[in-house]
């Protein structure tokens, strides 16, 4: 575990977790879990601590004078009693956050742009599809494309996605897709009258032998035996 300093901050900081896991301890001692997509806010003159778990950690942050909080209060966008919010990671949202950071470094007043970003980000957290559930859906349904192709458009790099997916689901994306694919094949053999070759083709296998080999490895018997068992 890596802990950040717990001294009061004199600036308002918005930090967005892109990679890694940890906890945010607020001034009242409440613990908020941190994971990719969590936006956490440091309020001026409040004691807080961020505990980062072992492993990669990446966050984007914007630091502004504490007077910005006075300007933010009327917008109702930030609430000290809820310092952590879920903001789905999207490539376009990451780029807009990076632009805000660069403009702030140049000394530009980005207050209203920050308000616009916060509003869009916080509202999206309530309405957007969970990217992990969407990824699981794509991997578990036909046409069972190449894993990298099936996940095009996901906000993470494939390597980052694979690590997070395995931590959340317990299987790599490839293993998860293979399990879903073979389980569907098993069901098709049980209730349908298609030949093993036809089932393999329906699942996207170019070679029925590969389907049979993977099926035996997962279930302990070949596809033909599954058909016979289903017939009693």
Long-range contacts (C-beta under 8 A, 24 or more apart in sequence): 1-51, 1-52, 1-53, 1-54, 2-51, 2-52, 2-54, 2-57, 3-49, 3-50, 3-51, 3-52, 4-49, 4-50, 4-51, 4-52, 5-49, 6-47, 6-48, 6-49, 7-47, 8-44, 8-45, 8-46, 8-47, 9-42, 9-43, 9-44, 9-45, 9-46, 9-48, 10-44, 10-45, 10-66, 11-42, 11-44, 11-63, 11-64, 11-65, 11-66, 12-41, 12-42, 12-43, 12-44, 12-63, 12-64, 12-65, 12-66, 12-68, 12-69, 12-72, 13-41, 13-42, 13-61, 13-62, 13-63, 13-64, 14-39, 14-40, 14-41, 14-42, 14-61, 14-62, 14-114, 14-118, 15-39, 15-40, 15-41, 15-42, 15-50, 15-59, 15-60, 15-61, 16-59, 16-60, 16-61, 16-87, 16-97, 17-58, 17-59, 18-58, 18-59, 18-60, 18-89, 18-94, 19-56, 19-57, 19-58, 19-160, 19-164, 20-52, 20-53, 20-55, 20-56, 20-57, 20-58, 20-59, 21-52, 21-53, 21-55, 22-50, 22-51, 22-52, 22-53, 22-57, 23-50, 23-51, 24-48, 24-49, 24-50, 24-51, 24-83, 24-84, 25-49, 25-50, 25-51, 26-83, 32-83, 32-84, 33-84, 34-84, 36-89, 36-156, 36-164, 37-86, 37-87, 37-88, 37-89, 38-84, 38-85, 38-86, 38-87, 39-84, 39-85, 39-86, 39-87, 39-121, 39-122, 40-83, 40-84, 40-85, 41-78, 41-83, 41-84, 42-83, 43-69, 43-80, 43-83, 44-69, 46-80, 48-83, 56-163, 60-94, 60-97, 60-98, 60-101, 61-101, 62-97, 62-100, 62-101, 62-104, 62-110, 62-114, 63-104, 64-104, 64-111, 64-114, 68-111, 68-114, 71-111, 72-115, 75-115, 75-118, 75-119, 77-115, 77-118, 77-119, 77-122, 78-118, 85-121, 85-122, 85-125, 86-125, 87-121, 87-122, 87-124, 87-125, 88-124, 88-125, 88-128, 88-130, 88-131, 88-155, 89-131, 89-155, 89-156, 90-155, 91-155, 93-117, 93-120, 93-121, 93-124, 93-155, 94-155, 131-155, 132-164, 132-165, 132-168, 135-161, 135-165, 135-173, 136-169, 136-176, 139-173, 139-176, 139-177, 139-180, 140-176, 140-177, 140-180, 141-180, 142-184, 142-202, 142-203, 142-204, 143-204, 144-177, 144-181, 144-203, 144-204, 145-204, 147-173, 147-174, 147-177, 150-177, 178-214, 178-218, 179-218, 182-214, 182-215, 182-218, 182-219, 185-211, 185-215, 185-223, 186-215, 186-219, 186-226, 189-223, 189-226, 189-227, 189-230, 190-226, 190-227, 190-230, 191-230, 196-223, 196-224, 196-227, 199-223
